[in-house]
Amino acid sequence: MPLKQPNFMIRAMNFYDNDEVLDLCRYSDILLGDQVNLTMMKIDHNCLHIAEDIDNGKVVGVCSGFNLNSRCATFGEYAIAPRYRRFGIGCALWNRCIEHCLNRNCAILASAKNVTKYREKSGFTVIPSRKLLQFCGYPQLFMLNKYHEQAEIEWINAYNLADVVAYDEQITGYNRNQFIEYSNGESSSIGTMARCVESGKVLGYGIFRRVNRSTIVPQPLYANSLDIAEVLLYNALQKFTGFDKLSMECWNINDDACVLLAQDKLGLKQVKTGSTIMFTEFDMCANFKNIFCNSPSVFYPF
């Protein structure tokens, strides 16, 4: 820890800060696709703020306050380098993000030890009972369905993007056109969708991101059934080379999602027992039975 108060400044994150921010997040066990931050900044430019050590130019802290729209926002990606803690850096970052998301219904994911702090000090008083579970491990892809007789698999592109956006809005209640378009356009991501052969309706979709050279994360994976989720997952992962691990988050109220991630399917191990979702005004509900892996949890509450 620095022997004296470090000289630091709080500023909006720039694109060139991404590698340092990702390293800081990984050290704090926050797993994000390599380009998620850049996608979010295209939608809400000032959603990420960093603390920079003025003396050496290093990024030593980060916090996000992402405005989903004029009514709702979500907080996350909060990390401070160990040697720079207890100097007010976290408080300064938090206050800057609070200011950015002012007068909105705000969401945050909290560990059990932080629930009281966020409820009593920051006003996150709406606490639904659902928990977000995190699984990670070496996936047993041979256990997954590779095909579905009622569905055909398409890669997301400009021609089917509108159909995917409409399906996503049915699940979340929000139009996330920019999020899906930019996410699918990331050089390290792959987007896939399932379409009903008879009706032409979308049955599910996923954006699959590379976190680092060895880990893939679906952010998100939505589907009408467990079978469809399996087929999307299997076909997308075949497009990645050189990865070893799969990391996924799901809500404990979706039994099919828990089945998919656990021992009898993918064989992943639960690495977090359950984060609590909290809101300042009201619960942002969604069709959780369709959510097999949520969007980046530091930016979206579903």
C-alpha positions in Angstrom: 0.0 0.0 0.0 1.3 3.5 -0.8 2.9 5.1 2.3 1.0 8.4 1.6 -2.1 9.6 -0.1 -1.7 8.9 -3.8 -2.2 11.6 -6.3 -5.1 10.5 -8.4 -7.7 11.9 -10.8 -11.1 10.6 -11.7 -12.0 10.7 -15.4 -14.2 9.1 -18.0 -12.7 5.9 -19.4 -11.3 6.1 -23.0 -11.0 3.3 -25.5 -7.3 3.1 -25.0 -7.8 2.3 -21.2 -9.6 -1.0 -22.0 -6.7 -3.4 -21.5 -5.7 -1.9 -18.1 -9.4 -1.9 -17.0 -9.9 -5.5 -18.0 -6.7 -6.5 -16.1 -8.0 -4.7 -13.0 -11.4 -6.4 -13.4 -9.9 -9.9 -13.8 -7.9 -9.4 -10.7 -11.2 -8.7 -8.9 -12.8 -11.8 -10.5 -15.0 -9.8 -12.8 -15.3 -11.7 -16.1 -16.1 -9.6 -19.2 -15.8 -10.1 -22.9 -12.7 -8.4 -24.2 -14.7 -5.7 -25.9 -17.8 -5.3 -23.7 -16.6 -2.0 -22.3 -16.1 -0.6 -25.7 -19.6 -1.6 -26.8 -21.1 0.0 -23.7 -19.2 3.2 -24.2 -20.6 3.4 -27.7 -24.1 3.4 -26.2 -23.4 5.5 -23.1 -20.1 7.3 -23.5 -19.6 8.3 -19.9 -20.8 5.0 -18.3 -17.4 4.0 -17.2 -15.1 6.1 -14.9 -11.6 5.3 -13.9 -9.1 6.5 -11.3 -5.7 7.2 -12.7 -2.5 7.5 -10.6 -1.2 10.9 -11.7 2.4 10.1 -10.9 2.7 6.9 -13.0 -0.3 7.1 -15.3 -1.7 3.7 -14.2 -5.4 2.8 -14.0 -6.0 2.0 -10.3 -9.8 1.9 -10.1 -12.9 1.6 -12.2 -16.7 1.9 -11.7 -19.6 1.8 -14.1 -22.9 3.5 -14.1 -24.7 2.5 -17.3 -27.9 4.3 -18.4 -30.1 1.8 -20.1 -32.6 4.6 -20.9 -34.0 7.8 -19.4 -35.7 5.8 -16.6 -33.3 3.0 -15.6 -29.6 2.4 -15.0 -27.4 -0.2 -13.5 -24.1 -0.1 -11.6 -21.2 -2.6 -11.7 -17.6 -3.2 -12.7 -16.4 -1.8 -9.4 -12.7 -2.6 -8.7 -9.8 -0.8 -6.9 -6.2 -2.0 -7.1 -5.3 -3.5 -3.7 -2.5 -1.0 -2.9 -4.8 1.9 -3.6 -7.7 1.0 -1.3 -8.8 3.1 1.7 -7.8 6.4 0.2 -11.2 7.5 -0.9 -10.7 6.4 -4.5 -13.7 4.1 -4.5 -16.0 6.7 -3.0 -14.9 9.3 -5.6 -15.6 6.8 -8.4 -19.0 5.8 -6.9 -20.1 9.5 -6.5 -19.2 10.2 -10.2 -21.3 7.3 -11.4 -24.2 8.2 -9.1 -24.2 11.7 -10.6 -24.2 10.2 -14.2 -27.2 8.0 -13.4 -29.1 10.5 -11.4 -32.9 10.3 -11.1 -33.2 6.8 -12.5 -34.3 3.4 -11.1 -30.8 1.9 -10.5 -29.8 -1.8 -10.2 -26.8 -3.3 -8.6 -25.5 -6.9 -7.9 -24.3 -7.3 -4.4 -22.5 -10.1 -2.5 -24.1 -11.1 0.8 -21.7 -8.9 2.8 -22.6 -5.8 0.8 -26.4 -6.0 0.8 -26.8 -4.0 4.1 -24.3 -1.4 2.9 -26.1 -0.8 -0.4 -29.6 -0.9 1.2 -28.8 1.5 4.1 -26.2 3.8 2.6 -27.2 4.0 -1.0 -31.0 3.4 -1.1 -31.1 0.1 -2.9 -34.2 -1.0 -1.0 -36.0 -3.2 -3.5 -34.5 -6.7 -3.2 -36.2 -9.5 -5.2 -35.6 -13.1 -4.0 -33.8 -14.4 -7.1 -30.1 -14.9 -7.0 -27.5 -14.8 -9.8 -25.3 -17.9 -9.9 -22.0 -18.2 -11.6 -20.6 -21.4 -13.1 -17.2 -22.0 -14.6 -15.2 -25.0 -15.9 -14.3 -27.3 -18.7 -17.5 -27.9 -20.7 -18.7 -31.4 -21.6 -19.8 -30.4 -25.1 -20.5 -34.1 -26.0 -23.5 -34.0 -23.6 -25.3 -31.2 -25.6 -27.8 -31.6 -28.4 -26.2 -30.6 -31.7 -29.3 -30.3 -33.8 -33.0 -29.5 -33.3 -35.5 -30.9 -35.8 -37.8 -27.9 -35.6 -35.1 -25.2 -35.8 -32.4 -24.0 -38.1 -29.3 -22.1 -36.9 -28.3 -18.8 -38.4 -25.4 -16.5 -37.7 -26.6 -13.0 -36.7 -26.1 -10.4 -39.4 -27.6 -7.3 -40.9 -30.4 -9.3 -42.5 -31.8 -11.0 -39.4 -30.8 -8.5 -36.8 -34.2 -6.9 -36.6 -35.8 -10.3 -35.8 -33.2 -10.9 -33.0 -33.9 -7.4 -31.5 -37.6 -8.1 -31.5 -37.1 -11.4 -29.8 -34.8 -9.8 -27.2 -37.4 -7.2 -26.5 -40.0 -9.9 -25.8 -37.6 -11.3 -23.1 -36.4 -8.1 -21.5 -39.1 -5.6 -22.2 -36.6 -3.1 -23.6 -35.4 -2.4 -27.1 -31.7 -3.1 -27.1 -30.9 -2.7 -30.8 -27.6 -1.0 -30.3 -26.4 -3.4 -27.7 -27.1 -6.4 -29.9 -25.7 -4.8 -33.1 -22.5 -3.6 -31.4 -22.0 -6.8 -29.4 -22.3 -9.0 -32.5 -19.9 -6.7 -34.3 -17.1 -7.2 -31.7 -14.1 -8.9 -33.4 -13.9 -11.4 -30.5 -17.6 -12.3 -30.4 -19.9 -14.7 -32.3 -23.7 -14.2 -32.6 -26.1 -17.1 -33.4 -29.8 -17.5 -33.5 -32.4 -20.3 -33.8 -35.3 -19.9 -36.2 -38.4 -22.2 -36.4 -38.4 -24.0 -39.7 -42.2 -23.9 -40.1 -43.2 -20.4 -38.7 -39.9 -18.5 -39.2 -40.1 -17.2 -35.6 -37.0 -16.7 -33.6 -36.6 -19.4 -30.9 -33.5 -18.1 -29.2 -30.2 -16.3 -29.7 -26.8 -15.8 -28.1 -23.8 -13.5 -28.2 -20.7 -15.5 -27.3 -17.6 -13.6 -26.2 -14.0 -14.4 -25.6 -12.9 -13.2 -22.1 -9.3 -14.0 -22.7 -7.4 -16.6 -24.7 -8.8 -19.5 -22.6 -12.4 -18.6 -21.5 -15.7 -18.0 -23.4 -18.7 -16.4 -21.9 -22.2 -16.2 -23.4 -23.6 -12.7 -22.8 -26.5 -13.3 -23.2 -28.0 -16.7 -24.1 -31.9 -16.6 -24.4 -34.0 -19.5 -25.6 -37.6 -20.8 -25.6 -36.4 -24.2 -24.3 -33.5 -26.1 -22.9 -33.0 -28.0 -26.2 -32.7 -24.8 -28.2 -30.2 -23.3 -25.7 -28.1 -26.5 -26.0 -28.0 -26.3 -29.8 -27.1 -22.6 -29.8 -24.4 -23.2 -27.3 -22.9 -26.2 -29.1 -22.9 -24.6 -32.5 -21.4 -21.3 -31.3 -18.6 -22.9 -29.3 -17.5 -24.9 -32.4 -16.5 -21.6 -34.0 -14.0 -20.7 -31.2 -10.5 -22.2 -31.3 -8.0 -22.6 -28.4 -10.4 -22.1 -25.5 -10.5 -24.3 -22.4 -13.1 -22.9 -20.0 -16.6 -21.7 -20.2 -18.1 -19.2 -17.7 -21.8 -18.6 -17.4 -24.2 -16.8 -15.1 -27.8 -17.7 -14.6 -30.7 -17.0 -12.3 -31.6 -19.6 -9.7 -35.3 -19.3 -10.6 -34.6 -20.9 -14.1 -34.4 -24.6 -13.3 -33.6 -25.5 -16.9 -30.6 -23.1 -16.9 -29.3 -24.6 -13.7 -29.7 -28.1 -15.3 -27.8 -27.0 -18.4 -24.8 -25.6 -16.5 -24.6 -28.3 -13.8 -23.0 -31.8 -13.7 -25.5 -33.7 -15.8 -25.0 -31.4 -18.9 -22.1 -29.0 -19.3 -20.5 -30.2 -16.1 -19.5 -26.7 -14.9 -18.8 -26.0 -11.2 -20.6 -23.3 -9.3 -18.0 -20.7 -8.3 -20.3 -18.1 -6.7 -23.2 -19.1 -4.4 -25.5 -16.3 -5.5 -25.3 -12.6 -5.9 -28.3 -10.5 -4.8 -30.0 -8.1 -7.3 -31.1 -4.8 -5.8 -33.0 -1.8 -7.1 -33.6 1.8 -5.9 -37.3 2.1 -7.0 -38.7 -1.1 -8.6 -37.8 -4.5 -9.9 -36.9 -4.7 -13.5 -38.6 -7.9 -14.4 -38.1 -10.1 -17.5 -39.1 -13.5 -18.8 -36.6 -15.4 -16.7 -37.7 -18.8 -18.0 -36.0 -17.8 -21.3 -32.8 -16.5 -19.7 -30.2 -19.3 -19.7 -27.3 -16.9 -19.4 -27.7 -13.2 -18.6 -26.3 -10.2 -20.4 -23.0 -8.8 -18.9 -24.2 -8.5 -15.3 -22.2 -5.3 -14.7 -24.3 -3.5 -17.3 -27.7 -5.3 -17.5 -29.9 -6.7 -14.7 -31.2 -9.5 -17.0 
